[in-house]
Amino acid sequence: MVKNVALVDDELQGKEYAGNQGGSGFGKFRSLPKPQNIAWNTNGDLDLYIGSHNGFENIGVKYSRQVIYLRNDFWLVKDNFRANTPHTYKQIWQGHYTSQKGPDLLRSAFDDGSGNDIYQLKPADAVSSSGTQGKQWNVVSKNNKSDYSFITAIVPFKTFDQSIDQYRENPSLKGWNINDLQWKTKGAQAISLTKENLAVFFSVKSLTAKNIQFRFSEEADFFVKTKGNTVLIQSLSENDLILDYQYLKNKKTILLKPGEEVEVNSK
């Protein structure tokens, strides 16, 4: 297991693997999952890709992944699992990492002081490391869940003093603050990242600031950028969203597809 993928229990994405005689790893799966591209969007603030595959539906689990690049800062990877029965969900991260804070912070550092942190925005349960043929991988897991989403920040650093502070409960991620904002949010497990006039929200049902309120048809993931009286909202969710917003006595309803943006003027 040397790829940066998500797994369920001991189920691989491909089925019925047969290696080659040389044992080099270049074997074949008789059956491969069917992928679906849901959204691809790029702009001056971020790159967004959303996709899914059916590789775990044989055990009753639906799966999708969102990848968000916050430009010039870091990546966010959200792995979504949905099932009617509990499972163990896993992320596989290839590389020579050490655990700095249990399963929630993995670090790889090089001789020149640069490196990479993998930080879980939601607590995981366990991490294990293994390797072979000079390669290493790390398995981060969440146990006994039917519905669950990993939300993971992949944060590179040029010098060691720029790495994530493992001793802070909610460390800053290259100037992005975790769950520290003036917006009022509602959501069962709402998570936010904010930096200056930018914000990323996960699992939020409604958002309120001053005299403006946004309500979504379901708990949503989205990006917000404020500039003067203008609020830009971009959907980061895998599903279509119905957005109701209200400013003073003005009300409007908008359909937002994955990756789509809308500007709201609160003047």
N, C-alpha and C positions, 0 to 999 in steps of 0.2 A: 504494500500500500504506500505508494510514493507520489500521489497526486493530491492537489488541494481540492478535495471534494467532500461532500456530505454523505453519510451512510446511516442506515437504520439497522439496529440489532447487529447481526453478523451477515446481513444481506448485502451483497455487492450490487452495483448498478447493472453490470453485465451478468449474464447467466451462462452456466455450463462452460467454464474456462478450461482450455486445454493448452498447456505450455508446449514449447518446442523441444526437440531432443537435446539441443545445446544448453538449455536452461538459462538463456539470456534474458528471459522475460518477454520476448516478442512472440507471445502466443495468440490465441484467438478465443473470443467469446462466441458461442453459437447464437446467442440472442443479445441484442443491445437495446437500451432504452430509446424510446422515441422522444426527441426534444421538441420543444415549442418555443419560438421566439415571441415574447410578449411585447417588449418595448426596447427601443434604443433611441436615446436622445442626448445631444451634447450642446452645451452653451458656454457662456463665459464663466459660469460659476461651478458647473459640475458636469460629469459624464454619468449617464445612467444606463444600465442594462438590466433587464428582467427576463428570466427564462424559466422553463420548467421541463420536467421529463417524467415518464411513467415507470421508471425503473423499480419503484417500490410498491406499485399498485397491486402486485401479486400477493402482498401481505397486508393490504388494506391501508396503505399510507400514501397520501398525496404530497408532492414535494415541489417547491419552487425556490429560486434564489434571486435576490436583488444585489447588484453590485453598483456602488455609488462612489465615484472619485470626486472628492472635494478638492477642487483644482489647487495645485501647488502645496497641498497639505497631506492628505492621506486617503485611504480607501475604507469604505464600510461594506461589509458583506453580511447580508441577512438571509439565513437559511430557514425556510418555513416548512413545517411538518404538520399534517392534519390527519387524524385517524380516530376511529371509534373505540379503540382499545389502547392500553399503555404500551410504550416501546422505549427502547434506549436509542437516543438520537446522538449522532457523532459528527464532528468535523475532523478531517484529516489535514494536517499542515505539514508539508514537506520541508525539511531543513534541520539544521543542528541548533535546536532551541533548548534553553533551560527554563524551568519553572521559577518565576520570581514571586508569585503570589498565588500559589496553588494552581488551579486550572485557568484562572482569570487573567493571568499575564505571563506570556511566554516571550523570551528574548533571545535574539541571535546577535552577537557582536563580533566585529572583525578587528584585526590588529591595528588598524588606523583609527579606531574609536567609533566608526560608523556601525550601523546595524539596523535591526528591525524589531519592533514590538508588535505582538498580537494580543489585543486587550478585549475582554468580554464585557460588554455593557450590561449584560444580565448574568448573574452568577451561574457558573457551570458546576457540575458535581465532582468531576474527576478528570485527570489527565494522565496518560501513560505514553512512554516513549519506547521506540524500538527501531531497528535498522538492520541492514544487510548490504553487502557489496559496496561499502563506503557511503551508503545513503541512510538517512534517518528520517523518521516521521513521528509526529505527535498526534495523539488521538484525544480530543476534548469531548467529553460526553455529558449528557443530561439524561437521567434515569427515570423510568416509570412515569412517562408523560404521554398523553394522547395528542394534544395540540401543543406545539412549542415552536419558538423561533429563537435561534441564536442571532445576536446582533454583535458583530465583531469588527473592531477597528484594527486595520493593518497600518501601522505608523512607522515609517522609516525615519532614521535620524543620522545626521552627518557626524556629530560628535556625541560622546557618551553622556555629557551633561544635558543633552536635549532628549534623552530617553524618558519614558513615562516614570513619574514618581510613584514607586510601588508602595510607599507608606501612606499616601493620601487615599481617603475613601473614594472621592470623586476627583481624580487627577485631571489637570488640564491636558488636552490633546492638541498640541501645537496652537495654543490660544483658544481652542474650542472648549467651552465649559459645559459640564454635564449636569443636567437638571438644575440650572441656575439661570432663571429668566424672569422677565416681568409679565410675560403672557400668562394667563390663567388657563390651565388645560384640564380636560376631563378624559379619563380613559383608565381601564382597569390596571394596565401596566405601562402607563405613558412614560416615554423616555425622550429627552431633548438634548440637542447639542447647539450651543449658540456661540457666535463670534461676531462682535460688532453688530452690523445690521443684518446678519445672516443667521438662519436657524434651520435645523433639521429635526423633524418630529417623527416618532414612531408610536403606533397604537394609540392615536389620539382621536377622540370622538368629537370634541368641540374645543375651540380656541377663542379666547376673549382678551381684548386689550382696549383700554379706554372706552370709546363709544362704538367699537366695531366687534362683531362676533361672527365666527365661522362655525358651521355645523356640518358634519359629514354623515352620509347614510350608513356608514359602518366605521369601526375604528380604522384609522387611516395612517399612512406614512406619507409625509410631504415635506417640501422645502419651502421656506419663506424668506423673502428679501424685502426689506422696507427701505423706501427712499422718499423722504418728505411725506406727502400725503398718499403715496402710492404703495400698495402692498401687492407683491407678486407671489402667487402660490403655484407650485409645481407638484403634481402628483408623483409620488415614488411608489405607489401601491401597485400590486399586480392585478387588481380588479378595477372595473369602472366605478367611479364615485359620483354620487350626487352631492353637490356642495350648495348649501344654503348660507348666504351671508346677509347680515343686517348692519346697516350704519344709520343711526338715528331712526328715522321712519322709512328709510329706503330698504327694500328687500329684493333679493334676486336669487334664482336657482339656476345652477349651471351643472352640466354633465362634464366630468373630467375623466378622460381615458388615461391609462398608464403613460406617464411621461409628459402629459399635456400641461400647459401653463395658462394661467389667467391673471390679468392685472385688475386690481380693484382700487378705485380712487375714493378715498374717504373724505374728500373735501366737500 
